[in-house]
């Protein structure tokens, strides 16, 4: 969303984000289910000496936390805030979204490293 829609949609990106948020929620649920299945089916539970799967899990949990805190806590604050506070909160929300995008790239990189090993 941040990498593609924001530069193209500009001010309309907020409305687009609200529409896509439900899809993102379902994607997160599917990632949790398939990730948990992979942990048990591929034996990551029995390989605690490898720090990369644990780091990948922590990054994913951080991404999920940021996603839900932006939607459930920060968005209502933005809608209730005055003009100056709303602008500040929107900038903070955008920084969190960029942070999530960065974590997503790191998780993909960690997955590639794990797949090669």
N, C-alpha and C positions, 0 to 999 in steps of 0.2 A: 504494500500500500504506500509506504513512505518513498520507496525508490521509483515507483512507476506512476501512481495516480496523483500524488501531490504535485509534482512538476507540471503534469498535464491539466489536472482539474482545478488547481489553484484554490480559490475560496469554496468551491463546491466539494472539495475533498472531505469536509466534515460530514456532509450529508451522505456521501458515498461510504465513509467509514462506518456510519451507523447502520447502513444496509449490509455491509460486509461483516460486521461484528458477529452476527449470529452464525455465519458460515465459519468464521474463525473459531468460535466456541466449539462447534462440532468437530472441526479439525483437531483441536486440542484434545477433545475426548477420544478421538480415534488414535491420536498419537500416544496417549496414556495407555490405552488398551493394547495396542500393538507393541509398545515399548515394554509393558509388563509381561506380555507373552514372550517376547524375545529374551527377556532376562531369565525367565524360567525354562524356556525351551532350548536356548543356546548355552545355558550353563554359566552365565555371568555371576550367578549367586555363589558359585564355588570358586571364583577367581578374584578374591578381594585384594590380591597383591597388585592388580592392575589399577592404577589410579585414573586412567582415562575414562572408563565407563562411569565411574563415580562423578568425575568432573563434568561429564556430559549430562548426567542426571541432574546435578546441581544447577547447571546452566539452564536446562529445560525448566526446572522448577522455578528458577528466577524469572524466566520469560513468562511463564504462566502467571506468576504473582504480579508482575508488572502489567500484563494484559488486563487482568481482572481489576487491579487497583485503579488503572486508568479509566476503565469503563464503569465501575461501580462506585468509586469514591471520588475520583478527580472530575469526571464529567458532570456529576450533579453540582459539585462546587463551582465549576466554571459557569454553569447555567444560572446559579444564584448570585454569583459575584458581580460587583460593580464593574464598570468599564476598565479601570486601571488594573484591578485584581484579575479580571478575566483574561486580559492580555498576558499578564505574567504567568497565570496558570496554564494558558494555552501554549506558551513557550516551553514551560516545564513539561507538559504533556508531549509536545513534539520531541523534546530531548529524550524522554523515556521511550518513545516510539523508535527513535534512531538507535538508542541503546539496545532495544529488543532486536532490531534488524541486525546489529553487530553480533549479538549473541547467537542469532540464527545462523549467521555465516560461520561463526566459530563451532557451532554444533555440527554443521555439515562437514567442516574440515575434520573435526574429531571423529565423525562417522567414517570418513574416508580413511583416516589413519587406522581406525579399528578394523575396517574391512581388509586392509592390506596385511594386517598382522595375524 
